[in-house]
Amino acid sequence: MASFKLLYTTLTLLALLSSSTFCSGFPSFHFGWGNGGGGGGGGVSRPIGGRKYSGLFPGFYSHTCPQANDIVMSVLEKAISKEPRMAASLLRLHFHDCFVQGCDASVLLDDHPTFKSEKKSVPNKNSLRGFEVIDEIKSKLEQTCPETVSCADILALAARGSTILSGGPNWELPLGRRDSKKASLNGSNKNIPPPNSTIQNLLTFFQRQGLNEVDLVSLSGAHTIGMARCTTFKQRLYNQNGNNQPDSTLERSYYHDLKSVCPKTGGDSNISPLDRTSPMTFDNTYFKLIMSGKGLLTSDQVLLSGNLGKTMELVKHFADDHVLFFRHFAQSMVKMGNISPITGYKGEVRKNCRRVN
C-alpha cells in the first residue's frame, strides 16, 4: 500500500508540474459548418479531441487504475439495458455537478453537519437520479483500485459512457479531478438554469461558467434522450406569459398531446420524453423537433424562438447535420468538464461518494 500511495502521489505531482504546458482554456470556436471530423451515426469508436486541460489529462489513471473505464462501462451497460432512461439521468448528474462549484462531485454528497446536500435544491429535489449507479461504480472501483478514482471523474466517465451507449459520440476525456469536501445548496439553487429560462437567461447562466452560445446549444442537445416532469413544462400549456394562455411557439398537435399527459391541476410528476421521436437514442432529432415547434421545455424552444442569431443558426445546422452536432457536443462536454476542477493535493478522493472521508 505504501508503494501504491507513493506512485499515486508521484503521478499527481507530475500532472501538476506538467500543467504549465497544458491549455488552460478551450480554444476559441469558429462557426465552421462543414462536416468536419468526428461524430457519426450509431456511436463513434474513434474519440474526438485529444487536448489537455489545466492539469487534467486522458491517461491520468493509466498506471494507477487502467481498468477504470472498463469498470464504469460494465456497470453502465447493465444499468442502461435495464432502464434506458438512466443514460440521460447520469448525463444530467454531471451537468448539475459542474454548474455548482465546478466538477467536484459535490452533487453526490448527502447532508453533513456543516452543509446541506445539493440534492435538496429546487432543480434537483425529486428529479435528480442515478445515485445508486454511481455508488455501484464506486464500489467496484474501490475493490480494484482503492482510494484512486475520484467521484468527480466517475461522473465524467459515466456521462461519456452513457452518451456512447445511447448511440452518441465518443471523446477523449481529460481526467484527474478530485472531490470536494463540501456542497452548496445555495449554489445549486442559483446556478442551474430553470426550464422556463429565456434565451438571455440561459446565456447568462452559461457565460457564468465560461461557456458560450455554441456550448449552450450543443449541451442542450443532451435533451435528445431522457424525460421531463410535467411541472417543468406545465406553464407552457396553461399560462406561459401570465395571461392564462399557452405558449404560442408550441406546435398545435403537440400542444394537445402534452395536455393529455399534463393536466392543468395535478399530475406534476407525470413524465414526457424530451425527444418524442427517438427518446432513448442519442441523435440530432431534438433539433429537428425544435425546428417544427416541438421542443418540450421553454429552454429548448427558445434556442430557436428567442431570436438570437447564433443560437438559431446552430439549431438549424445541427438539425441538418448530426455529425456536426456530435463533434460540437463532444467538444463542449470536455469544456464543461473543465469547469473549476480540483486537482493536485486539494480536495480528496472519497471512499464513498455520498460522504466526505
C-alpha positions as CSV (number, residue, x, y, z in Angstrom):
1,M,0.0,0.0,0.0
2,A,2.8,2.4,0.8
3,S,4.3,1.9,-2.7
4,F,0.9,2.4,-4.2
5,K,0.4,5.7,-2.4
6,L,3.9,6.8,-3.5
7,L,3.1,6.0,-7.1
8,Y,-0.2,7.9,-6.9
9,T,1.5,10.9,-5.3
10,T,4.3,10.9,-7.9
11,L,1.7,10.8,-10.8
12,T,-0.3,13.6,-9.2
13,L,2.8,15.7,-8.8
14,L,3.8,15.0,-12.4
15,A,0.4,16.2,-13.5
16,L,0.8,19.4,-11.6
17,L,4.3,20.0,-12.9
18,S,3.2,19.4,-16.5
19,S,0.2,21.7,-16.2
20,S,2.1,24.7,-17.4
21,T,2.3,23.1,-20.8
22,F,-1.4,22.4,-20.8
23,C,-4.1,24.6,-22.4
24,S,-5.7,26.4,-19.5
25,G,-8.9,27.1,-21.5
26,F,-10.7,25.8,-24.6
27,P,-9.6,27.1,-28.0
28,S,-11.7,29.8,-29.5
29,F,-14.5,28.3,-31.6
30,H,-15.3,29.5,-35.0
31,F,-18.5,28.6,-36.8
32,G,-17.2,26.3,-39.5
33,W,-20.2,24.4,-40.7
34,G,-18.6,21.7,-42.8
35,N,-18.9,18.1,-41.9
36,G,-15.5,18.1,-40.3
37,G,-14.1,15.1,-38.3
38,G,-15.6,13.1,-35.5
39,G,-19.1,12.0,-34.8
40,G,-21.1,9.6,-36.7
41,G,-24.4,7.7,-36.7
42,G,-24.9,4.9,-34.2
43,G,-21.9,5.9,-32.0
44,V,-18.3,6.5,-32.7
45,S,-15.3,4.3,-31.9
46,R,-12.6,7.0,-32.5
47,P,-12.6,9.5,-29.7
48,I,-13.0,13.2,-30.6
49,G,-10.4,15.6,-29.3
50,G,-7.2,14.9,-27.6
51,R,-6.3,18.2,-26.0
52,K,-5.2,18.6,-22.4
53,Y,-6.9,20.8,-19.8
54,S,-5.4,22.6,-16.8
55,G,-3.8,19.6,-15.0
56,L,-6.3,17.1,-16.4
57,F,-5.3,14.5,-19.0
58,P,-6.8,11.4,-20.5
59,G,-4.1,9.0,-19.2
60,F,-4.3,10.0,-15.6
61,Y,-5.2,6.5,-14.4
62,S,-3.2,4.6,-17.0
63,H,-0.8,3.3,-14.3
64,T,-2.9,3.5,-11.1
65,C,-6.2,2.1,-12.4
66,P,-6.0,1.1,-16.1
67,Q,-9.3,-0.8,-15.7
68,A,-11.3,2.3,-14.6
69,N,-13.2,3.0,-17.8
70,D,-13.9,-0.8,-18.4
71,I,-15.4,-1.0,-14.9
72,V,-17.5,2.1,-15.5
73,M,-18.8,0.8,-18.8
74,S,-19.6,-2.7,-17.4
75,V,-21.9,-1.1,-14.7
76,L,-23.4,1.3,-17.2
77,E,-24.2,-1.4,-19.8
78,K,-26.2,-3.3,-17.1
79,A,-27.9,-0.3,-15.7
80,I,-28.9,1.2,-19.1
81,S,-30.1,-2.1,-20.6
82,K,-32.3,-2.5,-17.5
83,E,-33.6,1.1,-17.7
84,P,-32.6,3.1,-20.9
85,R,-33.7,6.3,-19.3
86,M,-30.8,6.0,-16.8
87,A,-28.3,7.2,-19.5
88,A,-30.0,10.7,-19.6
89,S,-30.1,10.8,-15.8
90,L,-26.3,10.2,-15.5
91,L,-25.6,12.8,-18.1
92,R,-27.7,15.2,-16.2
93,L,-25.9,14.4,-12.9
94,H,-22.6,15.5,-14.5
95,F,-24.2,18.8,-15.7
96,H,-25.7,19.6,-12.4
97,D,-22.4,18.8,-10.7
98,C,-20.2,21.0,-12.9
99,F,-22.5,24.1,-12.7
100,V,-22.2,24.2,-8.9
101,Q,-18.6,24.8,-7.5
102,G,-17.2,23.2,-10.7
103,C,-16.9,19.5,-11.5
104,D,-16.1,18.3,-8.0
105,A,-18.8,15.6,-7.2
106,S,-20.5,18.0,-4.7
107,V,-23.9,17.0,-6.1
108,L,-23.3,13.4,-4.7
109,L,-22.9,14.4,-1.1
110,D,-25.6,13.8,1.4
111,D,-26.4,16.1,4.3
112,H,-23.5,16.8,6.6
113,P,-23.3,18.7,10.0
114,T,-21.5,21.6,8.2
115,F,-23.6,21.8,4.9
116,K,-26.9,20.8,3.3
117,S,-27.0,18.4,0.4
118,E,-27.4,19.9,-3.2
119,K,-29.9,17.0,-3.7
120,K,-32.4,19.2,-1.8
121,S,-32.2,22.2,-4.2
122,V,-35.2,23.2,-6.3
123,P,-33.6,21.9,-9.6
124,N,-32.6,18.6,-8.0
125,K,-35.2,17.6,-5.5
126,N,-37.3,14.6,-6.6
127,S,-35.8,14.8,-10.1
128,L,-32.1,14.0,-10.0
129,R,-31.5,10.3,-10.4
130,G,-28.7,7.7,-10.9
131,F,-27.0,7.9,-7.5
132,E,-27.2,4.2,-7.0
133,V,-25.4,3.6,-10.3
134,I,-22.6,5.9,-9.2
135,D,-22.5,4.0,-5.9
136,E,-22.1,0.7,-7.7
137,I,-19.3,2.0,-10.0
138,K,-17.5,3.5,-7.0
139,S,-17.8,0.2,-5.0
140,K,-16.3,-1.8,-7.9
141,L,-13.5,0.7,-8.4
142,E,-12.7,0.7,-4.7
143,Q,-12.4,-3.1,-4.8
144,T,-10.0,-3.0,-7.7
145,C,-8.1,0.3,-7.2
146,P,-8.7,1.5,-3.6
147,E,-8.7,5.3,-2.9
148,T,-7.7,6.1,-6.5
149,V,-10.6,7.1,-8.9
150,S,-12.4,10.2,-7.7
151,C,-16.2,10.5,-7.7
152,A,-15.9,13.6,-9.9
153,D,-14.1,11.6,-12.5
154,I,-16.7,8.8,-12.2
155,L,-19.4,11.3,-13.1
156,A,-17.4,12.5,-16.1
157,L,-16.8,8.9,-17.2
158,A,-20.4,7.9,-16.6
159,A,-21.7,10.9,-18.7
160,R,-19.4,9.9,-21.6
161,G,-20.3,6.2,-21.3
162,S,-24.0,6.9,-21.2
163,T,-23.7,9.0,-24.4
164,I,-21.8,6.3,-26.2
165,L,-24.2,3.5,-25.1
166,S,-27.2,5.6,-26.3
167,G,-25.6,5.9,-29.8
168,G,-23.8,9.3,-29.4
169,P,-20.2,10.3,-29.8
170,N,-17.1,9.2,-28.0
171,W,-14.5,11.7,-26.9
172,E,-11.1,11.7,-25.3
173,L,-11.8,12.6,-21.7
174,P,-9.3,14.5,-19.5
175,L,-9.2,13.1,-16.0
176,G,-7.6,13.9,-12.7
177,R,-10.3,15.7,-10.9
178,R,-10.5,15.4,-7.1
179,D,-13.6,15.5,-4.9
180,S,-14.8,18.5,-2.8
181,K,-15.3,18.3,0.9
182,K,-18.5,20.4,0.9
183,A,-21.6,21.0,-1.1
184,S,-23.5,24.2,-1.8
185,L,-27.3,24.1,-1.6
186,N,-27.4,27.8,-2.3
187,G,-25.1,27.5,-5.3
188,S,-27.3,24.7,-6.7
189,N,-30.4,26.9,-6.4
190,K,-28.7,29.8,-8.1
191,N,-26.5,28.3,-10.9
192,I,-28.6,25.7,-12.6
193,P,-30.8,27.2,-15.4
194,P,-34.5,26.7,-14.8
195,P,-36.6,25.0,-17.6
196,N,-38.6,28.2,-18.2
197,S,-35.5,30.3,-18.9
198,T,-35.4,32.9,-21.7
199,I,-32.6,32.8,-24.2
200,Q,-30.8,35.7,-22.4
201,N,-31.2,33.9,-19.0
202,L,-29.7,30.8,-20.5
203,L,-26.7,32.7,-21.9
204,T,-26.1,34.4,-18.6
205,F,-26.1,31.0,-16.7
206,F,-23.7,29.5,-19.3
207,Q,-21.4,32.5,-19.5
208,R,-21.1,32.5,-15.7
209,Q,-19.4,29.1,-16.2
210,G,-17.2,30.3,-19.1
211,L,-19.4,28.7,-21.7
212,N,-20.7,30.3,-24.9
213,E,-23.5,30.1,-27.4
214,V,-22.0,27.1,-29.1
215,D,-21.8,25.3,-25.8
216,L,-25.3,26.3,-24.8
217,V,-26.9,24.8,-28.0
218,S,-24.5,21.8,-28.1
219,L,-25.1,20.8,-24.5
220,S,-28.8,21.4,-24.8
221,G,-28.7,18.6,-27.4
222,A,-28.3,16.2,-24.4
223,H,-32.1,16.5,-24.3
224,T,-32.2,14.2,-27.3
225,I,-32.5,11.5,-24.6
226,G,-34.5,11.4,-21.4
227,M,-37.7,12.6,-19.9
228,A,-39.0,15.7,-18.1
229,R,-41.7,16.0,-15.4
230,C,-44.9,17.8,-16.1
231,T,-44.0,20.5,-13.6
232,T,-41.2,21.6,-15.8
233,F,-43.4,22.4,-18.8
234,K,-46.9,22.9,-17.4
235,Q,-46.5,26.7,-17.6
236,R,-46.2,26.5,-21.4
237,L,-49.5,24.7,-21.7
238,Y,-51.7,26.9,-19.5
239,N,-50.1,30.2,-18.5
240,Q,-46.9,31.0,-20.4
241,N,-47.0,34.8,-20.1
242,G,-49.2,35.3,-17.1
243,N,-52.3,35.6,-19.3
244,N,-53.7,32.0,-18.9
245,Q,-52.7,31.2,-22.5
246,P,-50.4,28.5,-23.9
247,D,-47.0,29.3,-25.4
248,S,-47.7,30.4,-29.0
249,T,-44.5,28.7,-30.2
250,L,-45.9,25.2,-29.4
251,E,-47.0,23.3,-32.4
252,R,-50.7,22.7,-32.1
253,S,-51.0,18.9,-32.2
254,Y,-48.0,18.6,-29.9
255,Y,-49.7,21.0,-27.5
256,H,-52.8,18.8,-27.4
257,D,-50.7,15.7,-26.8
258,L,-48.9,17.3,-23.9
259,K,-52.2,18.4,-22.3
260,S,-53.3,14.8,-22.1
261,V,-50.1,14.0,-20.2
262,C,-50.1,17.1,-18.1
263,P,-53.5,18.3,-16.8
264,K,-54.0,21.8,-15.5
265,T,-54.2,20.6,-11.9
266,G,-52.3,17.7,-10.5
267,G,-50.1,15.3,-12.4
268,D,-46.9,17.2,-11.7
269,S,-44.8,14.1,-11.6
270,N,-46.1,12.7,-14.9
271,I,-43.3,12.5,-17.4
272,S,-42.9,13.1,-21.1
273,P,-39.9,12.5,-23.4
274,L,-37.8,15.5,-24.3
275,D,-37.4,14.0,-27.8
276,R,-40.7,12.3,-28.6
277,T,-39.4,10.7,-31.8
278,S,-36.4,8.8,-30.5
279,P,-36.3,9.4,-26.7
280,M,-33.7,6.7,-26.0
281,T,-31.3,7.3,-28.9
282,F,-28.7,10.0,-28.9
283,D,-29.1,11.7,-32.3
284,N,-30.0,15.1,-33.7
285,T,-33.8,14.6,-33.7
286,Y,-34.0,17.1,-30.8
287,F,-33.1,19.9,-33.1
288,K,-35.4,18.8,-35.8
289,L,-38.3,18.8,-33.3
290,I,-37.4,22.4,-32.2
291,M,-37.5,23.4,-35.9
292,S,-41.1,22.2,-36.0
293,G,-42.2,23.8,-32.7
294,K,-42.0,20.6,-30.7
295,G,-39.3,21.4,-28.1
296,L,-40.7,20.3,-24.8
297,L,-39.3,22.9,-22.4
298,T,-39.3,26.7,-22.8
299,S,-35.5,26.5,-22.6
300,D,-35.4,24.1,-25.5
301,Q,-37.7,26.1,-27.9
302,V,-36.1,29.5,-27.1
303,L,-32.9,28.3,-28.8
304,L,-34.8,29.0,-32.0
305,S,-37.7,31.3,-31.0
306,G,-35.5,33.5,-28.8
307,N,-34.4,35.4,-32.0
308,L,-30.7,35.2,-31.1
309,G,-28.9,34.8,-34.4
310,K,-26.1,32.5,-33.3
311,T,-28.3,30.0,-31.4
312,M,-30.9,30.0,-34.2
313,E,-28.2,29.3,-36.7
314,L,-26.8,26.5,-34.6
315,V,-30.2,24.8,-34.2
316,K,-30.7,24.8,-37.9
317,H,-27.2,23.4,-38.7
318,F,-27.4,20.7,-36.0
319,A,-30.8,19.7,-37.3
320,D,-29.3,19.3,-40.8
321,D,-26.0,17.6,-39.8
322,H,-25.8,15.1,-37.0
323,V,-22.0,14.7,-37.5
324,L,-21.6,18.4,-36.8
325,F,-23.7,18.2,-33.7
326,F,-21.8,15.2,-32.4
327,R,-18.5,16.9,-32.8
328,H,-19.6,20.1,-31.1
329,F,-21.3,18.2,-28.3
330,A,-18.1,16.2,-27.6
331,Q,-16.0,19.4,-27.5
332,S,-18.5,21.2,-25.3
333,M,-18.7,18.3,-22.9
334,V,-14.9,18.4,-22.5
335,K,-15.1,22.1,-22.0
336,M,-17.9,21.8,-19.4
337,G,-15.9,19.0,-17.6
338,N,-13.1,21.5,-17.2
339,I,-15.1,24.0,-15.1
340,S,-13.0,24.7,-11.9
341,P,-11.8,21.1,-11.3
342,I,-10.0,20.4,-8.0
343,T,-6.6,18.9,-8.8
344,G,-3.2,18.1,-7.2
345,Y,-3.3,17.9,-3.4
346,K,-6.5,19.9,-2.9
347,G,-9.8,18.1,-2.1
348,E,-9.7,14.4,-1.7
349,V,-10.6,11.1,-3.3
350,R,-13.8,10.0,-1.5
351,K,-14.1,6.3,-0.5
352,N,-17.9,6.7,-0.6
353,C,-19.3,9.3,-3.0
354,R,-22.1,10.3,-0.6
355,R,-19.9,11.5,2.2
356,V,-16.5,13.1,2.9
357,N,-13.7,10.9,4.2
